[in-house]
Amino acid sequence: MPDLTIQTPHEADLAQLIVSSLHLEVSPDAIDPQSSLFGDGLGLDSIDMLELALAISQTYGVQFRSDDENNATTFQSLRNLTNEIQQRRLR
């Protein structure tokens, strides 16, 4: 059974983007793919979410709308966000 706390290659790429675009003082590989990106997890806020959405758009060509009712789930964790980006890139 795979260790769910280890980042996949796609998650590692996205973790690097998160750290670099938001100028975080954390190592990308220290981001638990299942932990919350907001609040008690990585500590991101709504402004960070907007900046991250812009960086994702520029890097992966995937657009997120601020009024999307699924954003809370999509941006919940590195794993959820990576999966959503991969699904949208395949459409």
BAKOL-765252 format. One record per atom (N, C-alpha, C, O): residue number from 1; atom name; x, y, z. Coordinates in pm, 1 decimal. Layout:
<atoms>
ATOM|NUM|CA|X|Y|Z
...
</atoms>
This chain:
<atoms>
ATOM|1|N|84.4|-118.0|0.0
ATOM|1|CA|0.0|0.0|0.0
ATOM|1|C|89.3|124.8|0.0
ATOM|1|O|183.3|133.1|79.0
ATOM|2|N|60.8|221.3|-87.5
ATOM|2|CA|146.3|340.2|-97.7
ATOM|2|C|132.1|429.9|25.7
ATOM|2|O|27.1|433.8|89.9
ATOM|3|N|239.6|501.2|57.0
ATOM|3|CA|239.6|597.0|167.8
ATOM|3|C|172.1|724.9|117.9
ATOM|3|O|225.8|794.1|31.4
ATOM|4|N|55.7|755.6|172.0
ATOM|4|CA|-23.6|869.6|124.8
ATOM|4|C|32.3|1004.2|168.1
ATOM|4|O|-17.7|1108.4|125.6
ATOM|5|N|135.8|1003.7|252.4
ATOM|5|CA|195.7|1130.1|295.0
ATOM|5|C|313.3|1171.4|206.8
ATOM|5|O|371.7|1278.0|226.3
ATOM|6|N|347.5|1086.8|110.2
ATOM|6|CA|456.9|1117.5|17.7
ATOM|6|C|398.8|1183.9|-107.3
ATOM|6|O|300.3|1136.8|-164.1
ATOM|7|N|461.2|1293.4|-148.8
ATOM|7|CA|415.0|1365.6|-267.3
ATOM|7|C|441.8|1287.2|-394.8
ATOM|7|O|546.4|1224.3|-410.4
ATOM|8|N|344.8|1292.3|-485.5
ATOM|8|CA|365.4|1239.4|-619.5
ATOM|8|C|450.9|1341.7|-695.8
ATOM|8|O|467.6|1453.7|-647.6
ATOM|9|N|504.6|1307.1|-811.4
ATOM|9|CA|581.1|1405.6|-889.4
ATOM|9|C|499.0|1530.7|-923.7
ATOM|9|O|552.0|1641.8|-919.5
ATOM|10|N|370.8|1514.1|-957.6
ATOM|10|CA|285.9|1630.2|-988.1
ATOM|10|C|265.7|1715.6|-864.3
ATOM|10|O|267.1|1838.4|-872.7
ATOM|11|N|247.0|1651.9|-749.5
ATOM|11|CA|230.1|1725.9|-624.7
ATOM|11|C|358.3|1801.1|-588.7
ATOM|11|O|352.7|1913.9|-539.8
ATOM|12|N|472.3|1739.3|-612.7
ATOM|12|CA|600.0|1804.6|-584.6
ATOM|12|C|618.1|1929.2|-671.5
ATOM|12|O|667.0|2031.6|-623.8
ATOM|13|N|579.0|1920.7|-798.0
ATOM|13|CA|586.5|2037.0|-887.6
ATOM|13|C|495.8|2149.0|-838.2
ATOM|13|O|536.0|2265.3|-835.0
ATOM|14|N|373.5|2113.7|-799.6
ATOM|14|CA|279.3|2214.1|-752.1
ATOM|14|C|325.8|2271.7|-617.9
ATOM|14|O|311.3|2391.7|-594.7
ATOM|15|N|380.6|2189.5|-530.6
ATOM|15|CA|432.3|2238.6|-402.6
ATOM|15|C|542.2|2342.2|-426.6
ATOM|15|O|548.2|2444.0|-357.6
ATOM|16|N|628.6|2316.2|-524.1
ATOM|16|CA|733.5|2412.2|-558.9
ATOM|16|C|673.0|2543.0|-608.2
ATOM|16|O|720.3|2650.8|-572.1
ATOM|17|N|569.2|2534.2|-690.2
ATOM|17|CA|501.0|2654.2|-738.9
ATOM|17|C|438.0|2732.0|-623.6
ATOM|17|O|447.5|2854.6|-619.7
ATOM|18|N|374.4|2663.0|-530.9
ATOM|18|CA|312.6|2728.4|-415.2
ATOM|18|C|417.6|2804.4|-335.2
ATOM|18|O|398.9|2921.9|-303.3
ATOM|19|N|527.0|2738.2|-303.0
ATOM|19|CA|631.5|2799.9|-222.0
ATOM|19|C|694.3|2919.3|-293.2
ATOM|19|O|715.0|3024.4|-232.5
ATOM|20|N|724.5|2903.0|-421.4
ATOM|20|CA|791.8|3011.5|-494.1
ATOM|20|C|697.8|3127.9|-523.7
ATOM|20|O|738.3|3243.4|-510.4
ATOM|21|N|575.2|3101.3|-563.1
ATOM|21|CA|484.7|3211.1|-599.3
ATOM|21|C|434.4|3287.5|-477.5
ATOM|21|O|403.8|3406.4|-487.2
ATOM|22|N|425.5|3220.9|-363.5
ATOM|22|CA|377.3|3287.8|-241.8
ATOM|22|C|491.6|3326.9|-148.3
ATOM|22|O|467.7|3380.4|-40.1
ATOM|23|N|615.0|3300.7|-189.4
ATOM|23|CA|734.9|3335.8|-111.3
ATOM|23|C|726.4|3280.1|30.7
ATOM|23|O|750.0|3351.0|128.5
ATOM|24|N|692.4|3152.1|39.5
ATOM|24|CA|679.4|3087.7|169.6
ATOM|24|C|816.6|3043.0|219.9
ATOM|24|O|905.6|3010.0|141.6
ATOM|25|N|831.0|3042.9|350.3
ATOM|25|CA|956.4|2998.2|411.2
ATOM|25|C|941.8|2855.0|460.5
ATOM|25|O|962.9|2825.0|578.0
ATOM|26|N|905.4|2768.3|368.2
ATOM|26|CA|890.8|2625.8|396.8
ATOM|26|C|945.0|2551.1|276.2
ATOM|26|O|935.0|2598.3|163.0
ATOM|27|N|1001.3|2436.6|300.7
ATOM|27|CA|1052.5|2355.0|191.2
ATOM|27|C|933.9|2290.5|118.7
ATOM|27|O|843.1|2239.4|184.2
ATOM|28|N|933.0|2291.9|-14.1
ATOM|28|CA|821.6|2231.3|-87.1
ATOM|28|C|795.9|2085.9|-48.3
ATOM|28|O|681.0|2042.1|-42.4
ATOM|29|N|902.7|2011.7|-22.1
ATOM|29|CA|883.2|1871.2|12.4
ATOM|29|C|832.4|1850.8|155.2
ATOM|29|O|801.9|1738.1|194.1
ATOM|30|N|823.1|1957.6|232.7
ATOM|30|CA|768.7|1949.3|368.5
ATOM|30|C|616.9|1963.9|370.2
ATOM|30|O|554.5|1946.6|474.9
ATOM|31|N|557.2|1995.3|255.9
ATOM|31|CA|412.0|2011.6|249.0
ATOM|31|C|347.7|1874.3|238.5
ATOM|31|O|366.8|1802.0|140.7
ATOM|32|N|271.5|1840.0|340.9
ATOM|32|CA|198.6|1712.5|341.9
ATOM|32|C|87.7|1722.5|238.0
ATOM|32|O|6.0|1814.2|244.9
ATOM|33|N|82.7|1631.0|142.5
ATOM|33|CA|-16.6|1641.4|35.0
ATOM|33|C|-161.2|1631.9|82.8
ATOM|33|O|-252.4|1671.1|9.9
ATOM|34|N|-183.8|1581.1|202.7
ATOM|34|CA|-320.9|1565.8|252.0
ATOM|34|C|-359.9|1671.9|354.6
ATOM|34|O|-477.2|1682.3|390.4
ATOM|35|N|-263.8|1750.6|402.5
ATOM|35|CA|-292.8|1852.2|503.1
ATOM|35|C|-357.5|1974.9|439.2
ATOM|35|O|-342.4|2000.3|319.7
ATOM|36|N|-428.2|2048.4|520.1
ATOM|36|CA|-495.8|2169.6|474.9
ATOM|36|C|-394.4|2273.3|426.9
ATOM|36|O|-288.2|2290.7|486.8
ATOM|37|N|-428.7|2340.9|319.1
ATOM|37|CA|-345.7|2451.7|272.2
ATOM|37|C|-376.6|2579.2|349.1
ATOM|37|O|-296.2|2672.5|348.5
ATOM|38|N|-490.8|2584.7|414.6
ATOM|38|CA|-537.3|2704.1|484.3
ATOM|38|C|-544.0|2680.7|634.1
ATOM|38|O|-534.2|2567.4|681.4
ATOM|39|N|-560.9|2790.2|708.4
ATOM|39|CA|-579.5|2780.0|852.5
ATOM|39|C|-464.9|2709.7|922.5
ATOM|39|O|-348.9|2748.5|908.4
ATOM|40|N|-498.2|2605.4|998.4
ATOM|40|CA|-399.7|2534.3|1079.7
ATOM|40|C|-299.5|2455.3|997.8
ATOM|40|O|-196.5|2413.3|1050.6
ATOM|41|N|-327.2|2434.3|870.8
ATOM|41|CA|-234.3|2359.6|785.5
ATOM|41|C|-116.9|2446.7|745.4
ATOM|41|O|-33.5|2482.1|828.8
ATOM|42|N|-110.4|2481.1|617.8
ATOM|42|CA|-1.3|2562.7|565.8
ATOM|42|C|-19.3|2710.2|603.1
ATOM|42|O|76.3|2787.7|598.2
ATOM|43|N|-141.0|2748.6|640.3
ATOM|43|CA|-165.5|2884.4|687.5
ATOM|43|C|-196.8|2985.9|578.8
ATOM|43|O|-185.7|3106.3|602.0
ATOM|44|N|-235.6|2939.7|460.8
ATOM|44|CA|-269.7|3033.0|353.5
ATOM|44|C|-401.7|3102.9|383.7
ATOM|44|O|-481.9|3054.6|463.6
ATOM|45|N|-423.2|3218.3|318.3
ATOM|45|CA|-548.6|3291.6|333.6
ATOM|45|C|-608.9|3318.1|195.7
ATOM|45|O|-557.0|3270.2|94.8
ATOM|46|N|-717.0|3393.5|191.5
ATOM|46|CA|-788.8|3415.0|65.5
ATOM|46|C|-705.2|3492.1|-37.2
ATOM|46|O|-718.3|3467.8|-157.2
ATOM|47|N|-621.0|3582.9|7.2
ATOM|47|CA|-533.3|3655.5|-85.6
ATOM|47|C|-432.3|3559.2|-146.3
ATOM|47|O|-403.7|3565.0|-265.9
ATOM|48|N|-378.3|3470.4|-62.7
ATOM|48|CA|-286.2|3368.4|-113.7
ATOM|48|C|-354.8|3281.1|-217.8
ATOM|48|O|-293.9|3243.1|-317.8
ATOM|49|N|-481.4|3249.7|-194.1
ATOM|49|CA|-556.9|3166.3|-287.7
ATOM|49|C|-567.4|3234.5|-424.2
ATOM|49|O|-552.7|3169.5|-527.7
ATOM|50|N|-592.7|3365.2|-424.2
ATOM|50|CA|-600.3|3439.7|-550.6
ATOM|50|C|-465.5|3440.2|-621.9
ATOM|50|O|-458.9|3418.5|-742.8
ATOM|51|N|-358.5|3464.9|-547.5
ATOM|51|CA|-224.4|3465.5|-606.3
ATOM|51|C|-187.8|3327.5|-660.2
ATOM|51|O|-127.5|3315.1|-766.8
ATOM|52|N|-225.0|3224.8|-585.5
ATOM|52|CA|-196.3|3088.5|-628.1
ATOM|52|C|-275.8|3053.0|-754.1
ATOM|52|O|-222.5|2989.4|-845.1
ATOM|53|N|-401.9|3093.4|-759.7
ATOM|53|CA|-484.1|3067.8|-877.9
ATOM|53|C|-421.9|3133.4|-1001.3
ATOM|53|O|-423.6|3075.1|-1109.7
ATOM|54|N|-367.2|3254.1|-985.6
ATOM|54|CA|-301.3|3322.5|-1096.4
ATOM|54|C|-175.0|3247.5|-1139.3
ATOM|54|O|-150.6|3230.3|-1258.7
ATOM|55|N|-96.0|3203.5|-1043.3
ATOM|55|CA|25.9|3128.4|-1075.0
ATOM|55|C|-6.8|2996.8|-1144.7
ATOM|55|O|63.4|2956.0|-1237.2
ATOM|56|N|-113.3|2930.5|-1100.4
ATOM|56|CA|-156.4|2804.8|-1163.7
ATOM|56|C|-200.3|2830.9|-1307.4
ATOM|56|O|-167.8|2754.3|-1398.1
ATOM|57|N|-274.1|2939.3|-1327.2
ATOM|57|CA|-319.5|2975.1|-1460.9
ATOM|57|C|-200.6|2999.7|-1553.8
ATOM|57|O|-199.3|2952.5|-1667.5
ATOM|58|N|-102.4|3072.4|-1505.9
ATOM|58|CA|15.3|3104.1|-1587.6
ATOM|58|C|101.5|2981.4|-1614.6
ATOM|58|O|160.4|2969.0|-1722.0
ATOM|59|N|108.9|2891.7|-1518.3
ATOM|59|CA|196.5|2775.1|-1530.5
ATOM|59|C|130.7|2658.2|-1602.0
ATOM|59|O|191.9|2593.9|-1687.3
ATOM|60|N|5.6|2631.0|-1566.9
ATOM|60|CA|-62.2|2511.7|-1618.1
ATOM|60|C|-173.9|2541.3|-1718.7
ATOM|60|O|-228.1|2449.6|-1780.5
ATOM|61|N|-208.0|2669.9|-1734.7
ATOM|61|CA|-314.6|2705.2|-1827.1
ATOM|61|C|-452.7|2666.5|-1777.4
ATOM|61|O|-545.2|2651.3|-1857.1
ATOM|62|N|-467.5|2650.6|-1647.7
ATOM|62|CA|-594.8|2610.8|-1586.6
ATOM|62|C|-652.6|2732.5|-1515.8
ATOM|62|O|-585.2|2797.2|-1435.7
ATOM|63|N|-777.8|2762.7|-1546.3
ATOM|63|CA|-844.6|2879.4|-1488.1
ATOM|63|C|-936.3|2837.8|-1373.5
ATOM|63|O|-1011.0|2740.6|-1384.6
ATOM|64|N|-929.8|2912.6|-1263.4
ATOM|64|CA|-1022.8|2894.6|-1152.1
ATOM|64|C|-1104.8|3021.4|-1138.2
ATOM|64|O|-1051.6|3132.1|-1145.6
ATOM|65|N|-1233.3|3004.7|-1118.1
ATOM|65|CA|-1323.2|3117.9|-1099.0
ATOM|65|C|-1344.4|3139.1|-949.7
ATOM|65|O|-1358.5|3043.1|-874.0
ATOM|66|N|-1346.5|3264.7|-908.1
ATOM|66|CA|-1363.5|3294.4|-765.3
ATOM|66|C|-1500.7|3254.6|-713.7
ATOM|66|O|-1517.7|3235.5|-593.3
ATOM|67|N|-1599.3|3241.5|-802.6
ATOM|67|CA|-1734.4|3206.5|-759.2
ATOM|67|C|-1765.4|3057.2|-774.9
ATOM|67|O|-1881.0|3016.4|-763.8
ATOM|68|N|-1663.0|2976.4|-800.5
ATOM|68|CA|-1683.5|2832.8|-815.8
ATOM|68|C|-1713.9|2771.6|-679.7
ATOM|68|O|-1635.1|2785.4|-586.1
ATOM|69|N|-1826.9|2704.8|-668.5
ATOM|69|CA|-1868.4|2646.8|-540.6
ATOM|69|C|-1778.2|2532.0|-495.2
ATOM|69|O|-1784.9|2490.8|-379.4
ATOM|70|N|-1695.4|2480.8|-583.5
ATOM|70|CA|-1605.3|2370.0|-549.5
ATOM|70|C|-1467.7|2415.7|-501.6
ATOM|70|O|-1384.0|2331.9|-468.1
ATOM|71|N|-1442.4|2546.9|-497.6
ATOM|71|CA|-1310.2|2596.9|-460.3
ATOM|71|C|-1266.6|2552.0|-321.2
ATOM|71|O|-1149.4|2520.0|-301.1
ATOM|72|N|-1357.9|2549.1|-225.7
ATOM|72|CA|-1320.2|2508.9|-89.7
ATOM|72|C|-1263.6|2367.4|-89.1
ATOM|72|O|-1165.9|2339.8|-19.3
ATOM|73|N|-1323.9|2278.4|-165.8
ATOM|73|CA|-1275.8|2140.5|-174.0
ATOM|73|C|-1149.5|2132.3|-258.9
ATOM|73|O|-1054.4|2063.3|-222.3
ATOM|74|N|-1148.3|2201.8|-371.4
ATOM|74|CA|-1034.0|2198.6|-462.5
ATOM|74|C|-906.9|2248.6|-394.4
ATOM|74|O|-801.1|2187.0|-407.1
ATOM|75|N|-917.2|2360.3|-322.4
ATOM|75|CA|-800.5|2421.6|-259.0
ATOM|75|C|-779.0|2371.8|-116.6
ATOM|75|O|-700.7|2430.6|-42.0
ATOM|76|N|-846.4|2266.0|-78.4
ATOM|76|CA|-835.6|2213.2|57.6
ATOM|76|C|-696.2|2158.4|87.4
ATOM|76|O|-643.3|2178.9|196.6
ATOM|77|N|-637.4|2089.4|-8.7
ATOM|77|CA|-506.6|2027.4|14.1
ATOM|77|C|-426.7|2025.5|-115.5
ATOM|77|O|-480.9|2045.6|-224.2
ATOM|78|N|-299.4|2001.3|-101.8
ATOM|78|CA|-212.4|1988.7|-218.4
ATOM|78|C|-261.0|1876.0|-309.0
ATOM|78|O|-260.2|1889.8|-431.3
ATOM|79|N|-302.7|1766.3|-250.2
ATOM|79|CA|-349.4|1650.8|-328.1
ATOM|79|C|-476.7|1686.7|-406.6
ATOM|79|O|-486.1|1657.1|-525.7
ATOM|80|N|-573.5|1749.5|-341.0
ATOM|80|CA|-697.6|1787.1|-410.0
ATOM|80|C|-669.2|1884.1|-523.9
ATOM|80|O|-722.2|1869.5|-634.0
ATOM|81|N|-585.3|1982.9|-496.4
ATOM|81|CA|-554.9|2083.7|-598.0
ATOM|81|C|-480.8|2021.6|-716.3
ATOM|81|O|-510.4|2053.2|-831.6
ATOM|82|N|-386.2|1934.8|-688.8
ATOM|82|CA|-313.0|1866.7|-795.9
ATOM|82|C|-407.6|1782.2|-881.2
ATOM|82|O|-400.9|1785.1|-1004.0
ATOM|83|N|-494.5|1708.0|-815.7
ATOM|83|CA|-589.8|1624.2|-889.7
ATOM|83|C|-680.9|1708.2|-977.7
ATOM|83|O|-707.6|1671.1|-1092.0
ATOM|84|N|-728.9|1820.5|-926.5
ATOM|84|CA|-817.2|1907.4|-1005.3
ATOM|84|C|-743.3|1965.2|-1125.9
ATOM|84|O|-798.4|1969.7|-1235.9
ATOM|85|N|-620.7|2008.7|-1106.3
ATOM|85|CA|-542.0|2062.4|-1218.3
ATOM|85|C|-522.8|1955.1|-1324.3
ATOM|85|O|-540.4|1981.9|-1443.1
ATOM|86|N|-487.1|1835.0|-1283.2
ATOM|86|CA|-465.8|1725.6|-1379.0
ATOM|86|C|-594.4|1693.0|-1455.3
ATOM|86|O|-590.6|1670.1|-1576.2
ATOM|87|N|-707.2|1690.9|-1385.8
ATOM|87|CA|-835.1|1661.7|-1452.0
ATOM|87|C|-869.3|1770.8|-1553.1
ATOM|87|O|-913.7|1740.7|-1663.9
ATOM|88|N|-849.2|1895.7|-1516.4
ATOM|88|CA|-882.1|2005.2|-1607.8
ATOM|88|C|-788.6|2010.0|-1727.7
ATOM|88|O|-830.1|2050.9|-1836.1
ATOM|89|N|-665.6|1970.0|-1710.7
ATOM|89|CA|-571.8|1969.8|-1822.6
ATOM|89|C|-605.3|1861.5|-1923.3
ATOM|89|O|-566.9|1871.3|-2039.9
ATOM|90|N|-676.4|1758.4|-1880.2
ATOM|90|CA|-713.8|1648.7|-1969.1
ATOM|90|C|-841.7|1678.2|-2047.7
ATOM|90|O|-873.5|1607.3|-2143.1
ATOM|91|N|-913.2|1780.2|-2009.0
ATOM|91|CA|-1040.5|1813.8|-2077.7
ATOM|91|C|-1015.7|1880.2|-2210.4
ATOM|91|O|-1110.6|1914.8|-2280.8
</atoms>
